[in-house]
Each structure stands twice: as structure tokens, then as C-alpha cells.
Amino acid sequence: MAAVIFYGLSTLYLVFLWRKGFREDNRVNYGLLAGGVIFHTMAMVGRGFSFSRCPVNNLYEMMVFISWTIVTSYLAIGLWSRLRFLGAFASPVLFGMGVFALMPALDPPRGDSPNFAGGWGSLHATLILLAFGAFGLSSVAALMYLTQVHDLKLHKARAIFSLLPPIQRLEQVAGGLLGGGFFLLTAGLLISHLLLKQRDGNLWSADPQILWSYFVWLLYLGLLMMRWWFAQGGKRFAWGTIASFVFVLLTFWGVYLLPGIHQR
Amino acid sequence: MPIIVAGLSHHTAPVTVRERFAISEAAAVPLLQQLKQSGLVEEAVLLSTCNRVEIYAVTPAGRPWTALRDFFGAGNGLQPPAESEVYLLQEPASLEHLFKVACGLDSLVLGETEILGQLKKAYELSLHQGLTGANLNKAFQKAFHVAKQVRSETNIQRGSISVGSVAVELAEKIFNSLEDRQVMVIGAGETSEKTARALLSRGAKSIIVSNRSHERAVALAAELGGRAVHFEDWAREFEKIDIVISSTSAPHYVLDRPRLEPVMKSRKQRSLLLIDIAVPRDIEPEVNFLENVFLYNIDDLQGIADEYLKLRKAEVSECEKIIQEKARGLLESLRARPHSGGGRGRTALEAS
């Protein structure tokens, strides 16, 4: 809750920065997010120790983990002052995810055994969620890119007065994060086949959650191919990145609430 | 022993007068030594730039400090300027003036930074020749400190107020770095040359020049360390170009959307910055609708420069507050020194 409050304050401060045309230094926002991540990390570590395993076992924990990935990745990238404004754009995403995660239905009373068992299960979940975190930050960079391109195209003074980084750098950051996220997602999905083999004796299952995960994998593969193979970067890539993450955000909950392999 | 300033600048005298008193570095030292030997000054620094000639001096107690005006007068063998063209300032105005000059507040281009380097050079010259003492040393060191403070605490030096510098800033908002960027200059006019030089000063390495007069293109390319191409051939180079500065005297568009669209495909959608400083315009405005193309004309660039100038002007009062506070502090510390003498807070006596 404390972390969500910090993210909310950061979102409010974003409005101030936006009104100032992003001409003010973003150190206050960085500080707010750093403050939030302290409480965020404490909550996750406390929960993990109390249940004696990595806290990635239900929708609530997954949401918390993904948003933690986004904010810690940003804090690392934001050490470089030219990229610090990424945090300003990430704040509303973090705040929204935090508020959503606090819905009681996402964290039902815990039964005897959690949904994931053993280290491989935790690793699988962690990799997938880290991937989604990277996709989230990538879409934030893409949003910044589109904002800058829009301002430059329309000759707005904000394009040149603001402290936002150059669009080439934003495109590279978005692409890099997307590539990193894809790699993590691939690793997480490969481990899932090992887990299936261990549990059911089959490498594959037509479970809706697995099918959804592979659909997302193909979506991001398509984006990467679009960028690097067909040289379709720029606005198309940025919109594709944002749309893909919005799709993930909107469908993730629904898919994991279905009776599926993670509930067995 | 007050610190005084005597001089003329772009505010008070036209260039035809200023140029008569412009003093080279080689001539400055003998001149100041002569002044010192005459007993008119105990310490002196001479600042001579294209926009001002000033002497910062400490005059001995009992000497009429207004006599320094003679430096600009017939006593120096030069046709004296009009009385209104020379100013003579005493503390605290002299100290405030020194700080303003160091901060670029008195410059032709508000907030420019070149003057600080020139002031430092002038001071170091006098320092090494033993022409400064405790008072001027303290005053100049304080001036450099104030300039640094004003630069870090205000926006007086922020942004670019020339068309060329604005173009560079735009390029830096698009590209990570200018170092690997290829620049093309179409039409070798004065403004496009200045813009190209501004890009070079920020690291752009490769310049291609194209002009109707190939000889002019070759000459400019040689100056800029680039290469020239014939005017009919510039379009062939486009695939590799990142920044274009166009300033031809063509009455029609030299670059339009149908011509640029296929080139953008072959460039694999890499960003392209087009700076069109020609009147009438060289580049069809429609090209700005192409993806990854950013077109700015002379009005757009001037508009940005004017916005920056407004920003700087808004900072002047803040800078002046800092300057007045620091000048007061310096004056107190100078007067607290033994044998400091000094005036009694008389207001500046400007040339009347």
C-alpha cells in the first residue's frame, strides 16, 4: 500500500512535469519511485519469507512482481540522467497496476499447497514475469518515443526545450528491453515444458494458459522481426510495442482466472 | 583604492569607433605597463573584444580616477570618441559591471559564454605580467565564481539563440550522437555554412557540399573538411545522409515528396532531418508527413531561437539579484582590507 501511494504521488508529479513541458529535472520523480520500491521490495521479501518461497503464486503476487520488475529496471536505467524521464511515463502504469493488484479477489486465502512447487516452478514464473516487466518498460519507452516524435513533427517548442532523450535512443531502449523480455519469456516457456514433462509425462499441453503464453511469444517475435528483419522501426514499432503490452495487461487476468494448468 | 571601469561597448559606440580602440594581446601589455608607470593605475586588466574595449583598474588614492578616460582620448594618440560613447564606472557599479560582463548579461547575444573565456584570458595576461594586485585578483576571481553560479542556478545560458545552434539542438533531439552523422549542404550560402560549422563543432564528421557553382562547393567543402558533389548529383548521395541543410536560390522546390519517398524506403526508414533555410523554400512542406522525416524551415528555427531568447530575458532579473548580492559582499570585503581606501558607495558615474 505504501509503495502504491508513492507511485500515486509520482503520477501526480508527472502532471506537473508535463505542464512544465518536461523542462524540469526528473530527480524528484526518481526519488519518489525509489521510495516506493523500498516498500515494494520489503513487502515482497516479507511475503516470500512468510510463505518460504518466491512470491509468484497468484495473480496478486504476479502483478506485484511485474510492477517491481518495471520499477527496479527503471531505477537502474534512470541512473543515466538522459533516460531519467522514463520514470515519469512509467508512474501511471505502476500506479494502475498497484491499485489493480490491491483488489481482494486477486489474493484469495492461501490453501495448503501453493500453485507452483519447487525451484523450477518459481524460476519459470519469475522469468515470465520479468519478461512482462521488460515489455512494460519497453512500452513506456515507446510511449516517450511517440511523444517526442509528435512534438518534433509539429514543431512544438517542447520537443527541443524538454529534457527528454533523443528519439533514436528511446527507440534503442524500447528495442533492447523488448529483446531482453523476449529472451526471458523464451527461457520461461522452455522451463514450462520441463515442468510439464515432470508432472504429466508430456512436453506439451493445449492448456489455454500455455496457448495464450505462446500467442504472446509469437506477438513479440513478430515485433522483433518487424524491427530487425524488415527494418520497420519508428512509429510502427512503437505502436506495436504499446499495443502488445496493452493486450497482455488486458488479457493476462482473464486467462489466469480460467481453470488451467496453474490451478491444478 | 577603488576599482573602476572605463570603456566603450556595443551599447555605447558603433563598430567604427570600437575598431579604433581594439587592442591586440601583444599591444595590451606594454600599454598597461605604460599606464602603471604613469601612476594613473596601480593594477589593471584590459579587455578588448569585437564588442567592447574596457580597462578594469585600481587607481591610487588621491588620483582623479576620471583621468582614466584619457586613455580613450587624445592622450593615446587616437581620435577621441564622443563623450557619450565612453563610460566610467566606480564601485559598486564597476563591480556589478564586471560580474555582468562575466555572466554574458552585457553581451550582444544575451547569455553568451565566449566572453567569460575572453575575460579569463585578459586577466591571466595581466596576472602573469604582474599588473594585478590583491584587489583586482579578488574581484576577478569573484567574477568567475559568480559566472559559474549564475550558469548553474539560472537558465540564462540555456538553449540556442542562433539559427545554426538551434539546428544542432534539433539534431541532438533526433540522433544519439552527431559523430557518425552524414551532413549535406545544398547551396553554399553564409547561413548554411554557419549551420554546418555548428554541426561540425558538435562532432559531425562527414560533410558533403553541393552548389550550383561547383567551385564554391569545392572551396566550402575544403574549409569544412568535407567533399563536394556536382549540383546535379546531390540526390544520389541521399541514401547515406542524415542531416540536410538547404539554402539554394532556386525559385522552385528542389526536394519534394515524390522524390523523397522512394529514397526513405531505401534508407530503411532511418531518421532524416531537413533544415530548409532558403526563401523561397527549397523543400516541399508535404515531406514532413513522411515517416521519420523532420522538416524545419527558417521560421521554425527562428521561432525556437526567439523562445530561447525570451527564456533568457526572463532570467535576467534573477541573475541581477545574484550579481548585486555578490557585488555587495565583495565591496564589504575589499573595504575591510587595510589600506583599501575606496569610494563611499557613490553611484556609478557614467559618461555624461
Interface residues (C-beta under 8 A of the other chain):
Chain A: Q148 L152 K153 H155 A157 A159 I160 F161 L164 P166 I167 Q168 R169 Q172 A231 Q232 G233 G234 K235 R236
Chain B: G159 V166 E169 L170 E172 K173 I174 F175 N176 K268 Q269 S271 N288 E291 N292 F294 Y296 D300 G303 I304 E307 L311
